[in-house]
Amino acid sequence: MPVNPDLPGRRFDPVPPYLVGREKVREFARAVQSTNPLHHDVGAAVAAGFSDVVAPPTFAVVVQEATLAQLLAEPDAGIDFSMVVHGEQRFRYSRPIVAGDKLTATLTVASVKTLGGNAMVTAESSVVDAAGDHVVTATSTLVVRGDS
């Protein structure tokens, strides 16, 4: 089944809130080999004006993951996960993510393009904090390889 060309504009329900933990931020920072003290040391983060440790910029994928799972599980999407390659990832921040944030993400399919038998599905996950203020939009492009 090919990728559904009617997906653009489809908006999914918000995923359950994700509570950003201090140790999760530190673990992620170690995984991406960031030694920036803002990601590890509460004192350094507070001295820089933050309430707690600051997540590395790519941490937003942790929150976005649940929204992409919704898309991949959508029966009429036509996306076979075994044929998916992650093509591109972008982030547009209003403010950094910090430990203690309670974040909710909502996915909207931005586009579906077909190129040489492959489909490129671009999805935007808008992430807001507990007050409903925008924190980050994480944009992923998934390449769904054709059968050939």
C-alpha positions as CSV (number, residue, x, y, z in Angstrom):
1,M,0.0,0.0,0.0
2,P,1.5,3.4,-1.0
3,V,1.7,6.3,1.4
4,N,-1.7,8.0,1.6
5,P,-1.4,11.3,-0.5
6,D,-4.3,12.7,1.6
7,L,-2.2,12.8,4.8
8,P,-1.1,16.5,4.6
9,G,-3.1,18.6,7.0
10,R,-4.1,15.7,9.2
11,R,-3.7,16.6,12.8
12,F,-3.5,14.0,15.5
13,D,-4.7,14.3,19.1
14,P,-2.1,15.6,21.6
15,V,0.0,12.9,23.3
16,P,0.0,12.5,27.1
17,P,2.2,15.1,28.7
18,Y,5.9,14.3,29.1
19,L,7.6,15.4,32.4
20,V,11.2,16.3,31.7
21,G,13.4,14.8,34.3
22,R,16.8,16.1,35.4
23,E,18.4,12.7,35.1
24,K,16.9,12.2,31.6
25,V,18.4,15.5,30.5
26,R,21.8,14.5,31.9
27,E,21.6,11.0,30.3
28,F,20.7,12.5,26.9
29,A,23.5,15.0,27.2
30,R,26.0,12.2,27.9
31,A,24.5,10.2,24.9
32,V,25.1,13.1,22.5
33,Q,28.5,13.8,24.2
34,S,27.6,17.2,25.3
35,T,29.9,18.5,28.1
36,N,28.1,21.9,28.4
37,P,27.6,22.5,32.2
38,L,24.1,23.8,31.5
39,H,23.1,20.2,30.7
40,H,24.6,18.6,33.8
41,D,25.0,21.1,36.6
42,V,22.0,22.7,38.3
43,G,24.1,25.5,39.8
44,A,25.5,26.4,36.3
45,A,22.0,26.4,34.9
46,V,20.6,28.6,37.7
47,A,23.5,31.0,37.4
48,A,22.6,31.3,33.7
49,G,19.0,32.2,34.5
50,F,17.3,28.8,34.1
51,S,15.3,27.0,36.8
52,D,17.1,23.7,36.3
53,V,19.4,21.8,33.9
54,V,18.8,22.7,30.2
55,A,18.2,19.9,27.7
56,P,20.4,19.8,24.6
57,P,18.6,21.1,21.5
58,T,18.0,17.6,20.0
59,F,16.2,16.4,23.2
60,A,12.9,17.5,21.7
61,V,13.0,14.2,19.7
62,V,12.3,12.4,23.0
63,V,9.0,14.3,23.2
64,Q,8.3,14.1,19.5
65,E,8.7,10.3,19.4
66,A,5.2,9.6,20.8
67,T,3.6,11.8,18.1
68,L,5.5,10.0,15.3
69,A,4.3,6.7,16.8
70,Q,0.7,7.9,16.2
71,L,1.5,8.6,12.6
72,L,3.2,5.3,12.0
73,A,0.3,3.4,13.7
74,E,-2.4,5.1,11.6
75,P,-4.0,2.3,9.6
76,D,-4.7,4.4,6.5
77,A,-1.4,6.2,6.4
78,G,0.2,3.5,4.3
79,I,3.6,3.8,6.0
80,D,5.4,0.5,6.4
81,F,7.9,1.2,9.3
82,S,10.3,-1.5,7.9
83,M,10.7,0.7,4.8
84,V,11.3,4.0,6.7
85,V,14.5,5.9,6.8
86,H,14.8,9.1,8.8
87,G,15.6,11.8,6.2
88,E,15.8,15.1,8.0
89,Q,15.2,16.6,11.5
90,R,14.8,20.3,12.3
91,F,13.9,22.2,15.5
92,R,12.4,25.7,15.9
93,Y,12.6,26.8,19.5
94,S,10.7,29.6,21.4
95,R,12.7,28.7,24.5
96,P,15.0,25.9,25.7
97,I,13.6,22.8,27.4
98,V,14.5,22.6,31.1
99,A,14.1,19.8,33.7
100,G,10.7,20.1,35.3
101,D,8.9,21.1,32.1
102,K,5.6,19.3,31.5
103,L,5.4,19.2,27.7
104,T,2.6,18.2,25.4
105,A,3.1,17.5,21.7
106,T,0.7,17.5,18.8
107,L,1.6,16.2,15.3
108,T,0.4,17.6,12.0
109,V,1.4,16.1,8.7
110,A,2.9,18.9,6.7
111,S,3.5,17.2,3.3
112,V,3.8,14.0,1.3
113,K,5.9,14.0,-1.8
114,T,6.7,11.1,-4.1
115,L,10.1,11.0,-5.7
116,G,11.3,8.0,-7.8
117,G,9.0,5.5,-6.1
118,N,9.8,6.7,-2.6
119,A,7.6,8.9,-0.5
120,M,8.8,11.7,1.7
121,V,6.5,12.4,4.6
122,T,7.1,15.6,6.6
123,A,5.5,15.9,10.0
124,E,5.6,18.7,12.5
125,S,5.2,18.2,16.2
126,S,4.3,21.3,18.1
127,V,5.4,21.1,21.7
128,V,3.9,23.3,24.4
129,D,4.4,23.7,28.1
130,A,1.9,23.3,30.9
131,A,0.7,26.9,30.4
132,G,0.1,26.2,26.7
133,D,3.0,28.3,25.5
134,H,5.0,27.1,22.5
135,V,8.4,25.6,23.4
136,V,9.6,23.9,20.2
137,T,8.4,22.6,16.8
138,A,10.2,19.5,15.8
139,T,10.0,18.7,12.1
140,S,10.8,15.2,10.8
141,T,11.0,14.0,7.2
142,L,10.6,10.3,6.9
143,V,11.6,8.6,3.6
144,V,9.3,5.6,2.9
145,R,11.2,3.4,0.4
146,G,9.2,2.0,-2.4
147,D,8.9,-1.7,-3.1
148,S,11.6,-1.9,-5.7
